[in-house]
Amino acid sequence: MEYKEFKNILKKNKLTIKKFSELANISYNTCNTWSKDNRSVPNWVKPFLNLYVENQVLKNERIDDKEYQELLELRKAFQVLLSKGKVVE
């Protein structure tokens, strides 16, 4: 990956180089050297960022506790109906 693509992915996902370096547990200076002398960004960075983005999406799609409790109650009610033969599977 080129440094420009790396920066675009960070920007799109509201990440700074500092935050990325903390997430990836590498030094900030290391990340900055990728922009110098046409160095490539290491191969592991793109999959790492992809996983980070997927994780953020999943976190945002979580349901709240109230919705979760309602779903549990519906599930229990459905199981009762199934056990009584009131619902055809």
N, C-alpha and C positions, 0 to 999 in steps of 0.2 A: 504494500500500500504506500502511496506517496503521502508526503507530509500534508499536502493540501487536502487530500481526502480525509486524513486523520482529523485535521482541524475542523473540517465541515461536519463530520460526524459528532465531534464534541459540541460544536455550536448548536447543531440541530437538537441535541439532547440536553442542552443547557449545562454542559460540563466545562470546567476550565481545565487547563493543563495541570494546575495544582491539585484540583479534586481528582482528576484521573490518576495522577502519580500516587496519591494517597490510596485510592481504590486498588490500584495495581501493585501497591507496595514497592514502588521503585522511586528513585530520586527525581525530583523536579528537573534538575540539570540534565539528567539522562534524556528525558522527554524533549527538552529544548535542543539537544544536540542533533535530534532527528531532522531539524529544519536546516541544518548547516551542511555545506559541501555535498548537496544532493544525496544525502544518506536516506536509505529506505527505512520506513517504520518496520520494526520486527514483525514477523509473520503471526505471532500469537496475539497481537493487539486487536486485529479486526474481529476474530472470534470472541475475544474477551469483551469487546464493546457490544457485539451482538447479544451475548448472554446478559450483559448488564441491562441493555435496552429491553430485552424480553422480560427480565425480572421486574423492571420498573412497570411495564405494562400489566403484568400479572398482579402486582401489588395494587395498582389502581383499579383493577377489576374486582377486587374483593368486595363481598357484600358485608353490610354491617351486622352487628350482633342481633338486632331485632329481626332483620330479614332471615338470618340463619335460624333463629328460634322458630319463626313462622314455618320455614321449610321443614324443620324437624317435626313440628306438630302435624303438618300435612302428611309427612311420610308415615308417622305413627297411625294417623287416621286411615290412610290408604292400606296399611298393613292389616289393620283391624278388619276393614271391609274385605280384603283378600282372604283372611283367615275364616271369615263367615260365609265365603262363597258369593258375596254380593257383587264382586267385580270379576269379570271374565278377563283372564290374562291374555 
